[in-house]
Amino acid sequence: MMRIINQLITWVLLFTSLSLQAENQERILHPKGLLWKIEKSGAPPSHLYGTMHVADPRVVHLAEPVEKAFKSSERFAMEMLLNFHATGVVASGTFFNDGRTLKSIMRSDDYQRMSRLLHETMYLTENTYNHMRPWAILMLLMMPDQSHLADQTALDMVLYRSAARRKMPLLGLETPEEQLAIFESLTVEDQLWMLNKSVETYGRISSQMPDMLDAYLDRDLARLVKLQNDSMYDDSEVDDRFMYQLLDKRNLRMVERMQNYLQQGKAFIAIGALHLPGEKGVLHLLEQQGYSVTPVY
């Protein structure tokens, strides 16, 4: 069970970094680049790095420009510190605490369809998932299969541990409570709708992960945005109502909270790659505050 909780922590980050983007690919701002130099007069430059929250060795292995920027930095920030506090918060928020179960709130045929999928793809027993909230099951279904990897430590955790070993000051741009609040902003009915859609389209969505990985390795943010847009549903307003919590509000909050580090300079800030591009992306928000942003890698 703790293995699942630990996976949920890092996958919450991925889900919230695969946020909705309304712009089309042709006019997206900052369409390519994972590592960006952030500069403003009066402070040494900092770097902003777009991550993908997976353990694939091609992702975890830092390219030379990224490694150089990381090693020359004096402070480190990420979306949420992956510590014991985060584990406890996510664990407590994952399960119903009022006697409800998935079986009691789902239609019988939907529950059976979900159960079969969890048994077939993850070999989970009913005791493992029946008391989970719908959003947590949704996260499980979105996790890429990494069972073939000898080391299943995601990139964000690798950076976090490396920064901690160097005794760098560590900053979480969001708290685990704030991350959970994104999902809790959805009604149970909306969570169930998204869960049922995820079960229904599981094969299509899971097959997109290699394409998203390829786009990330190509440092192609515009293509990542297009792939994410292609995976969204157009038969409900749930996605639209979720968008503000998932993208706009979080980008504004993260930009606000990285200000102190940017003013000191020499910071290495790692956030999900899809927070970077677009008119409401972090890079453009920083430009609006007088920073210059330059792609390095």
Contacts in CASP RR format, 6 or more apart in sequence:
PFRMAT RR
TARGET T0000
AUTHOR 0000-0000-0000
METHOD contacts of the structure
MODEL  1
MMRIINQLITWVLLFTSLSLQAENQERILHPKGLLWKIEKSGAPPSHLYG
TMHVADPRVVHLAEPVEKAFKSSERFAMEMLLNFHATGVVASGTFFNDGR
TLKSIMRSDDYQRMSRLLHETMYLTENTYNHMRPWAILMLLMMPDQSHLA
DQTALDMVLYRSAARRKMPLLGLETPEEQLAIFESLTVEDQLWMLNKSVE
TYGRISSQMPDMLDAYLDRDLARLVKLQNDSMYDDSEVDDRFMYQLLDKR
NLRMVERMQNYLQQGKAFIAIGALHLPGEKGVLHLLEQQGYSVTPVY
1 128 0 8 1.000
4 128 0 8 1.000
4 140 0 8 1.000
5 87 0 8 1.000
5 88 0 8 1.000
5 90 0 8 1.000
5 91 0 8 1.000
5 94 0 8 1.000
6 87 0 8 1.000
7 140 0 8 1.000
7 143 0 8 1.000
8 90 0 8 1.000
8 94 0 8 1.000
8 136 0 8 1.000
8 139 0 8 1.000
8 140 0 8 1.000
9 82 0 8 1.000
9 86 0 8 1.000
9 87 0 8 1.000
9 90 0 8 1.000
9 176 0 8 1.000
10 53 0 8 1.000
10 82 0 8 1.000
10 154 0 8 1.000
10 156 0 8 1.000
10 157 0 8 1.000
11 53 0 8 1.000
11 139 0 8 1.000
11 140 0 8 1.000
11 142 0 8 1.000
11 143 0 8 1.000
12 80 0 8 1.000
12 90 0 8 1.000
12 139 0 8 1.000
12 179 0 8 1.000
12 180 0 8 1.000
12 183 0 8 1.000
13 53 0 8 1.000
13 79 0 8 1.000
13 80 0 8 1.000
13 156 0 8 1.000
13 179 0 8 1.000
13 272 0 8 1.000
14 52 0 8 1.000
14 53 0 8 1.000
14 54 0 8 1.000
14 142 0 8 1.000
14 272 0 8 1.000
15 138 0 8 1.000
15 139 0 8 1.000
15 142 0 8 1.000
16 79 0 8 1.000
16 179 0 8 1.000
16 182 0 8 1.000
16 246 0 8 1.000
16 250 0 8 1.000
17 51 0 8 1.000
17 53 0 8 1.000
17 79 0 8 1.000
17 271 0 8 1.000
17 272 0 8 1.000
17 273 0 8 1.000
17 274 0 8 1.000
17 275 0 8 1.000
18 228 0 8 1.000
18 274 0 8 1.000
19 228 0 8 1.000
19 243 0 8 1.000
19 246 0 8 1.000
19 247 0 8 1.000
19 250 0 8 1.000
19 274 0 8 1.000
19 275 0 8 1.000
20 228 0 8 1.000
20 229 0 8 1.000
20 232 0 8 1.000
20 239 0 8 1.000
20 242 0 8 1.000
20 243 0 8 1.000
20 246 0 8 1.000
20 247 0 8 1.000
21 28 0 8 1.000
21 225 0 8 1.000
21 228 0 8 1.000
21 229 0 8 1.000
21 247 0 8 1.000
21 274 0 8 1.000
21 277 0 8 1.000
21 278 0 8 1.000
22 243 0 8 1.000
23 29 0 8 1.000
23 225 0 8 1.000
23 278 0 8 1.000
23 279 0 8 1.000
25 31 0 8 1.000
25 222 0 8 1.000
25 223 0 8 1.000
25 225 0 8 1.000
25 226 0 8 1.000
28 221 0 8 1.000
28 222 0 8 1.000
28 225 0 8 1.000
28 277 0 8 1.000
28 278 0 8 1.000
29 277 0 8 1.000
29 278 0 8 1.000
29 279 0 8 1.000
29 281 0 8 1.000
29 283 0 8 1.000
29 284 0 8 1.000
30 36 0 8 1.000
30 221 0 8 1.000
30 276 0 8 1.000
30 277 0 8 1.000
30 278 0 8 1.000
30 281 0 8 1.000
30 283 0 8 1.000
30 284 0 8 1.000
30 293 0 8 1.000
30 295 0 8 1.000
31 220 0 8 1.000
31 221 0 8 1.000
31 222 0 8 1.000
31 277 0 8 1.000
32 219 0 8 1.000
32 220 0 8 1.000
32 221 0 8 1.000
32 222 0 8 1.000
32 295 0 8 1.000
33 219 0 8 1.000
33 221 0 8 1.000
33 276 0 8 1.000
33 295 0 8 1.000
33 297 0 8 1.000
34 49 0 8 1.000
34 50 0 8 1.000
34 66 0 8 1.000
34 216 0 8 1.000
34 219 0 8 1.000
34 221 0 8 1.000
34 273 0 8 1.000
34 297 0 8 1.000
35 47 0 8 1.000
35 48 0 8 1.000
35 49 0 8 1.000
35 50 0 8 1.000
35 63 0 8 1.000
35 65 0 8 1.000
35 66 0 8 1.000
35 69 0 8 1.000
35 295 0 8 1.000
35 296 0 8 1.000
35 297 0 8 1.000
36 47 0 8 1.000
36 48 0 8 1.000
36 49 0 8 1.000
36 276 0 8 1.000
36 283 0 8 1.000
36 293 0 8 1.000
36 294 0 8 1.000
36 295 0 8 1.000
36 296 0 8 1.000
37 45 0 8 1.000
37 46 0 8 1.000
37 47 0 8 1.000
37 292 0 8 1.000
37 293 0 8 1.000
37 294 0 8 1.000
37 295 0 8 1.000
37 296 0 8 1.000
38 45 0 8 1.000
38 46 0 8 1.000
38 47 0 8 1.000
38 48 0 8 1.000
38 262 0 8 1.000
38 269 0 8 1.000
38 286 0 8 1.000
38 291 0 8 1.000
38 292 0 8 1.000
38 293 0 8 1.000
39 45 0 8 1.000
39 46 0 8 1.000
39 291 0 8 1.000
39 292 0 8 1.000
39 294 0 8 1.000
40 262 0 8 1.000
40 290 0 8 1.000
40 291 0 8 1.000
40 292 0 8 1.000
43 262 0 8 1.000
43 263 0 8 1.000
43 264 0 8 1.000
43 265 0 8 1.000
44 265 0 8 1.000
44 266 0 8 1.000
45 265 0 8 1.000
45 266 0 8 1.000
46 73 0 8 1.000
46 261 0 8 1.000
46 262 0 8 1.000
46 265 0 8 1.000
46 266 0 8 1.000
46 267 0 8 1.000
46 268 0 8 1.000
46 269 0 8 1.000
47 69 0 8 1.000
47 70 0 8 1.000
47 73 0 8 1.000
47 267 0 8 1.000
47 268 0 8 1.000
47 269 0 8 1.000
47 296 0 8 1.000
48 269 0 8 1.000
48 271 0 8 1.000
48 276 0 8 1.000
48 282 0 8 1.000
48 283 0 8 1.000
48 286 0 8 1.000
48 293 0 8 1.000
49 66 0 8 1.000
49 69 0 8 1.000
49 70 0 8 1.000
49 268 0 8 1.000
49 269 0 8 1.000
49 270 0 8 1.000
49 271 0 8 1.000
50 270 0 8 1.000
50 271 0 8 1.000
50 272 0 8 1.000
50 273 0 8 1.000
50 275 0 8 1.000
50 276 0 8 1.000
51 155 0 8 1.000
51 156 0 8 1.000
51 159 0 8 1.000
51 270 0 8 1.000
51 271 0 8 1.000
51 272 0 8 1.000
51 273 0 8 1.000
52 59 0 8 1.000
52 155 0 8 1.000
52 212 0 8 1.000
52 213 0 8 1.000
52 216 0 8 1.000
52 272 0 8 1.000
52 273 0 8 1.000
53 154 0 8 1.000
53 155 0 8 1.000
53 156 0 8 1.000
53 272 0 8 1.000
54 144 0 8 1.000
54 146 0 8 1.000
54 154 0 8 1.000
54 155 0 8 1.000
54 213 0 8 1.000
55 146 0 8 1.000
55 149 0 8 1.000
55 151 0 8 1.000
55 152 0 8 1.000
55 153 0 8 1.000
55 154 0 8 1.000
55 155 0 8 1.000
56 146 0 8 1.000
56 149 0 8 1.000
56 213 0 8 1.000
57 149 0 8 1.000
57 151 0 8 1.000
58 213 0 8 1.000
58 217 0 8 1.000
59 155 0 8 1.000
59 213 0 8 1.000
59 216 0 8 1.000
59 217 0 8 1.000
60 151 0 8 1.000
60 153 0 8 1.000
60 154 0 8 1.000
60 155 0 8 1.000
60 158 0 8 1.000
62 70 0 8 1.000
63 297 0 8 1.000
65 296 0 8 1.000
65 297 0 8 1.000
66 297 0 8 1.000
69 268 0 8 1.000
69 296 0 8 1.000
70 159 0 8 1.000
70 162 0 8 1.000
70 268 0 8 1.000
72 266 0 8 1.000
73 168 0 8 1.000
73 266 0 8 1.000
73 267 0 8 1.000
73 268 0 8 1.000
74 168 0 8 1.000
74 169 0 8 1.000
74 265 0 8 1.000
74 266 0 8 1.000
74 267 0 8 1.000
75 168 0 8 1.000
75 169 0 8 1.000
75 170 0 8 1.000
75 171 0 8 1.000
75 261 0 8 1.000
75 264 0 8 1.000
75 265 0 8 1.000
75 266 0 8 1.000
75 267 0 8 1.000
75 268 0 8 1.000
76 159 0 8 1.000
76 160 0 8 1.000
76 163 0 8 1.000
76 168 0 8 1.000
76 169 0 8 1.000
76 170 0 8 1.000
76 171 0 8 1.000
76 267 0 8 1.000
76 268 0 8 1.000
76 269 0 8 1.000
76 270 0 8 1.000
77 170 0 8 1.000
77 171 0 8 1.000
77 172 0 8 1.000
77 173 0 8 1.000
77 257 0 8 1.000
77 258 0 8 1.000
77 261 0 8 1.000
77 267 0 8 1.000
77 268 0 8 1.000
77 269 0 8 1.000
77 270 0 8 1.000
78 156 0 8 1.000
78 159 0 8 1.000
78 160 0 8 1.000
78 170 0 8 1.000
78 171 0 8 1.000
78 172 0 8 1.000
78 173 0 8 1.000
78 269 0 8 1.000
78 270 0 8 1.000
78 271 0 8 1.000
79 156 0 8 1.000
79 172 0 8 1.000
79 173 0 8 1.000
79 174 0 8 1.000
79 179 0 8 1.000
79 254 0 8 1.000
79 270 0 8 1.000
79 271 0 8 1.000
79 272 0 8 1.000
80 86 0 8 1.000
80 172 0 8 1.000
80 173 0 8 1.000
80 174 0 8 1.000
80 175 0 8 1.000
80 176 0 8 1.000
80 179 0 8 1.000
81 160 0 8 1.000
81 170 0 8 1.000
81 171 0 8 1.000
81 172 0 8 1.000
82 156 0 8 1.000
82 157 0 8 1.000
82 160 0 8 1.000
85 176 0 8 1.000
86 176 0 8 1.000
88 176 0 8 1.000
89 175 0 8 1.000
89 176 0 8 1.000
89 177 0 8 1.000
89 180 0 8 1.000
90 176 0 8 1.000
90 179 0 8 1.000
90 180 0 8 1.000
93 133 0 8 1.000
93 136 0 8 1.000
93 180 0 8 1.000
94 132 0 8 1.000
94 133 0 8 1.000
94 136 0 8 1.000
95 131 0 8 1.000
95 132 0 8 1.000
95 133 0 8 1.000
95 136 0 8 1.000
96 131 0 8 1.000
96 132 0 8 1.000
96 133 0 8 1.000
101 130 0 8 1.000
101 131 0 8 1.000
102 111 0 8 1.000
102 114 0 8 1.000
102 129 0 8 1.000
102 130 0 8 1.000
102 131 0 8 1.000
102 132 0 8 1.000
102 134 0 8 1.000
102 137 0 8 1.000
103 111 0 8 1.000
103 126 0 8 1.000
103 130 0 8 1.000
105 134 0 8 1.000
105 188 0 8 1.000
105 192 0 8 1.000
106 114 0 8 1.000
106 192 0 8 1.000
110 192 0 8 1.000
110 196 0 8 1.000
110 199 0 8 1.000
113 199 0 8 1.000
114 137 0 8 1.000
114 195 0 8 1.000
114 196 0 8 1.000
114 199 0 8 1.000
115 126 0 8 1.000
115 129 0 8 1.000
117 141 0 8 1.000
117 199 0 8 1.000
117 202 0 8 1.000
118 124 0 8 1.000
118 129 0 8 1.000
118 137 0 8 1.000
118 140 0 8 1.000
118 141 0 8 1.000
119 125 0 8 1.000
121 141 0 8 1.000
121 202 0 8 1.000
122 140 0 8 1.000
124 140 0 8 1.000
129 137 0 8 1.000
129 140 0 8 1.000
133 183 0 8 1.000
133 191 0 8 1.000
134 188 0 8 1.000
134 191 0 8 1.000
134 192 0 8 1.000
134 194 0 8 1.000
134 195 0 8 1.000
135 183 0 8 1.000
135 186 0 8 1.000
135 191 0 8 1.000
135 194 0 8 1.000
135 195 0 8 1.000
137 195 0 8 1.000
138 191 0 8 1.000
138 194 0 8 1.000
138 195 0 8 1.000
138 198 0 8 1.000
141 195 0 8 1.000
141 198 0 8 1.000
141 199 0 8 1.000
141 202 0 8 1.000
142 198 0 8 1.000
142 205 0 8 1.000
144 206 0 8 1.000
144 209 0 8 1.000
145 206 0 8 1.000
146 152 0 8 1.000
153 161 0 8 1.000
156 270 0 8 1.000
159 268 0 8 1.000
159 270 0 8 1.000
160 170 0 8 1.000
163 170 0 8 1.000
163 268 0 8 1.000
164 170 0 8 1.000
171 257 0 8 1.000
171 258 0 8 1.000
171 261 0 8 1.000
172 257 0 8 1.000
173 253 0 8 1.000
173 254 0 8 1.000
173 257 0 8 1.000
173 258 0 8 1.000
173 269 0 8 1.000
173 271 0 8 1.000
174 250 0 8 1.000
174 253 0 8 1.000
174 254 0 8 1.000
174 257 0 8 1.000
178 253 0 8 1.000
181 245 0 8 1.000
182 245 0 8 1.000
182 246 0 8 1.000
182 250 0 8 1.000
183 191 0 8 1.000
185 242 0 8 1.000
185 245 0 8 1.000
186 194 0 8 1.000
186 238 0 8 1.000
186 242 0 8 1.000
190 238 0 8 1.000
190 241 0 8 1.000
190 242 0 8 1.000
193 236 0 8 1.000
193 238 0 8 1.000
194 238 0 8 1.000
197 233 0 8 1.000
198 205 0 8 1.000
204 231 0 8 1.000
205 231 0 8 1.000
208 227 0 8 1.000
208 230 0 8 1.000
208 231 0 8 1.000
211 227 0 8 1.000
212 224 0 8 1.000
212 227 0 8 1.000
212 228 0 8 1.000
215 223 0 8 1.000
215 224 0 8 1.000
215 227 0 8 1.000
216 224 0 8 1.000
216 273 0 8 1.000
219 297 0 8 1.000
221 273 0 8 1.000
221 274 0 8 1.000
221 276 0 8 1.000
221 277 0 8 1.000
222 277 0 8 1.000
224 273 0 8 1.000
224 274 0 8 1.000
225 274 0 8 1.000
225 277 0 8 1.000
225 278 0 8 1.000
228 274 0 8 1.000
232 239 0 8 1.000
233 239 0 8 1.000
247 275 0 8 1.000
247 280 0 8 1.000
248 280 0 8 1.000
250 275 0 8 1.000
251 275 0 8 1.000
251 280 0 8 1.000
251 281 0 8 1.000
251 282 0 8 1.000
251 285 0 8 1.000
252 285 0 8 1.000
254 271 0 8 1.000
254 275 0 8 1.000
254 282 0 8 1.000
255 282 0 8 1.000
255 285 0 8 1.000
255 286 0 8 1.000
255 289 0 8 1.000
258 267 0 8 1.000
258 269 0 8 1.000
261 267 0 8 1.000
261 269 0 8 1.000
262 286 0 8 1.000
262 291 0 8 1.000
271 282 0 8 1.000
275 281 0 8 1.000
275 282 0 8 1.000
276 282 0 8 1.000
276 283 0 8 1.000
277 283 0 8 1.000
278 284 0 8 1.000
283 293 0 8 1.000
286 293 0 8 1.000
287 293 0 8 1.000
END
